[in-house]
Amino acid sequence: MRTYYYDTSDKALSSKHWTLRIRLENNVAVLTLKTPGVGLSRCEWELPEGEIPHDLPQLVDMGAPKELLNLKPLQILCGARFLRHCCTIEIPGGKVELALDQGILLGGTKELPFWELEAELKQGEPQALTAWCEELAKTWNLQEETRSKFVRASRLAGGIYD
């Protein structure tokens, strides 16, 4: 996979904690906007084969904030290259998609290798996922990474994102 994160020169997206990206998944572009949700959750709108800025109105039609249409000009801020291995598993109280990502975060002229295991709840209660992840971390001595790939890559590019 290859991911490109976009923002305006005045950081209009990141100042709202929004993430706008194009991710190439098996050479197919997927346009995604993520905004803060309740707690640790995120609101997310995806458009396969979407392009920036041409397809931003389609994200708005899907429910993304209308403010997205007023953001100009958009430019690539940072990115990532990685391989992803996925599987869906049943856990007590739910169903989870596990993704193991291995690659490089790209920020300006800097690169940072990473290995990351993501767990996304597909069915069930969030508490079930939390308990399962805590047990997994304890068993395998894993450490939680609360910063997204975008935040870590943007910091490489000289960003100050949280």
N, C-alpha and C positions, 0 to 999 in steps of 0.2 A: 504494500500500500504506500501511497504517497499522499501527504496532506499539505494543503496550503491554507494558512489562516490569513484573513483579510481584516483591515481596519482603515479608518480615515487618518489623515495626518494629525488631526487633533484628538485622536483616540476616542471618537464618539461611541464606538461599540464596546471597547474594553472598559470604558468609564462606567458603563451600565452593567458590566459583567456579562455581556453578550459575546458569543463566539460565532463567527461566520466563517465557514470553510468550504473548500472543494476537496473531496477525497477521491482519489483514483483507486477503485477497488476492482482488481482484475481488468484494468484498462477502461472501466466505466466510471465516469464522473458522477459523484453524488454531492449535491449542494445541500448544506445543512446550516440551520441557525439554531443555536441553543441559548436559552435565557434562564435566569434563576427561577426556580419553582419553590415549593414548600419544603422547608428543612434542607436536606442535602439533595433533593430531587431537582431535575432540570426539565424545562419545557423544551421540546425538540420538534422541528419541522424538517423533513427531508424530501428532496426532489431528485430522483434518479435522472441522470443526463442533464442536470441543471447547469446553467452558466451564470457568471457574474459579469455585468449587472442585468443582463437580459431577462433572467428568470426570477428576479426578486419579487415582482408582482405576484407570481404564482405562489410563493411562500406566504405572502400576505393573504391571498385567497384561501390558503389552507389554515389560516388563523394566526400567523406570525404578526407581531406588532407592525402597524402601518408606518411607524417612524422609520422603518427599514428603507422605505422608498426615498427618503430625504437625505440619505447618507451618500455624499459624493465628495471627491472621488475616492473610490476604494482601491487599496493597493495591498500587495502581498507583504505581510509583516514578518512571518516566520513559517516554519513547517516541520515536517517529520517524514522519514522513510522507515518503513518497518514491515516485517512479516507477521502475520496473525494466524494463530491456530485456534479454532473455536470448537466448542462442544456444548450441548445442553444436557444438564443433569438434574435429577430429582434430589431435593434436599428435604429434611423434615419440615413440612409446612409450606413447600413451594417448589418452583422450578426456576433454575438459574442458567443463564448463558455465561460460560467461562471463556475468556479470550486471553491467550498468552501472546503478548506482543514483544518482539525483539527488534531493535533498530537504532536509529540515530535521530536525535532532535536537532533541528537546523535553525540557527538564529544569526543572521548577518553572516559573518565569516567563521563563526564558531559552530562546533558540533559536539554533541554529548551522547554517548551510547546509553541505551537503557534496556532493561528487561522489566516487564510489567505484567501482572496478572489482574485482569478486570473481572468482576462478578456483577452481572446485571440481572435484577429480579424480573422474571418474565411472568410469573404467576405466584400468588400467595401474598403474605403480609411482610412488610419491610422488616419487622422484628425477627422474622425467621431468617432472612438474609443476614442481618447483623449478627445474630447468634452464630450462624454457620461460619461466617467470615472470621469472627473472633476465635472460634475453635480451630479453623484452618491456620490462622496466623500463629496461634499458640503451638500447634502440633509441628508446623514446619518452620517456626522462627521467622515469620514474614513480618515486614514492617509496612504499615499503612502509608500510602502516599496520597495526600489530600489535594495536591496541586495537579491540575490537568496537564496534558501534553502541551496545550497552548500556553499556559502560564510558564511552564518550564522553558519552552522554546523562546517565548517572547523575552524572558529574562536574559537568555543568551544574546538576543538581539539588542540588549540595552533597555528593555522595557522595565517597568516598575509595577507589574501587575500582581495582584493577590489572588 
